[in-house]
């Protein structure tokens, strides 16, 4: 195990753990306790801090460049059709189109008076 930074105690986070969980940390998907453990290790370990910084910049760049893009309607339609076909072939299920009409019926309260 590669231990760098910290006190070297067995319960300290090691580099392999920190690097494996960097994106969980960046996405705020860790418990508060694990977040604190990982951040302490990263702050005390220059190689892990550098990797964290690179990954954080990469995530921000991807969000800026790809965050506002939406798939074209035609692509969504083709994906839905492909998913339906796969479900039918593998699961033996058939999709049927149904049409639902909703009619709102309101009572005339004046007639009751």
ChimeraX attribute file (.defattr): number of C-alpha atoms within 10 A of each C-alpha:
attribute: neighborCount
match mode: 1-to-1
recipient: residues
	/A:1	7
	/A:2	10
	/A:3	16
	/A:4	18
	/A:5	19
	/A:6	15
	/A:7	12
	/A:8	12
	/A:9	9
	/A:10	8
	/A:11	8
	/A:12	17
	/A:13	23
	/A:14	22
	/A:15	20
	/A:16	12
	/A:17	14
	/A:18	23
	/A:19	18
	/A:20	10
	/A:21	18
	/A:22	22
	/A:23	16
	/A:24	14
	/A:25	21
	/A:26	14
	/A:27	11
	/A:28	11
	/A:29	12
	/A:30	16
	/A:31	11
	/A:32	10
	/A:33	8
	/A:34	14
	/A:35	17
	/A:36	13
	/A:37	15
	/A:38	23
	/A:39	18
	/A:40	16
	/A:41	23
	/A:42	26
	/A:43	15
	/A:44	15
	/A:45	18
	/A:46	13
	/A:47	15
	/A:48	23
	/A:49	17
	/A:50	13
	/A:51	15
	/A:52	22
	/A:53	14
	/A:54	12
	/A:55	15
	/A:56	16
	/A:57	12
	/A:58	12
	/A:59	14
	/A:60	13
	/A:61	12
	/A:62	10
	/A:63	12
	/A:64	10
	/A:65	9
	/A:66	10
	/A:67	10
	/A:68	7
	/A:69	8
	/A:70	8
	/A:71	7
	/A:72	8
	/A:73	9
	/A:74	9
	/A:75	10
	/A:76	12
	/A:77	11
	/A:78	11
	/A:79	12
	/A:80	12
	/A:81	12
	/A:82	12
	/A:83	12
	/A:84	14
	/A:85	16
	/A:86	13
	/A:87	14
	/A:88	13
	/A:89	11
	/A:90	8
	/A:91	9
	/A:92	9
	/A:93	12
	/A:94	11
	/A:95	9
	/A:96	6
	/A:97	6
	/A:98	6
	/A:99	6
	/A:100	6
	/A:101	6
	/A:102	6
	/A:103	6
	/A:104	6
	/A:105	6
	/A:106	6
	/A:107	8
	/A:108	8
	/A:109	7
	/A:110	6
	/A:111	6
	/A:112	6
	/A:113	5
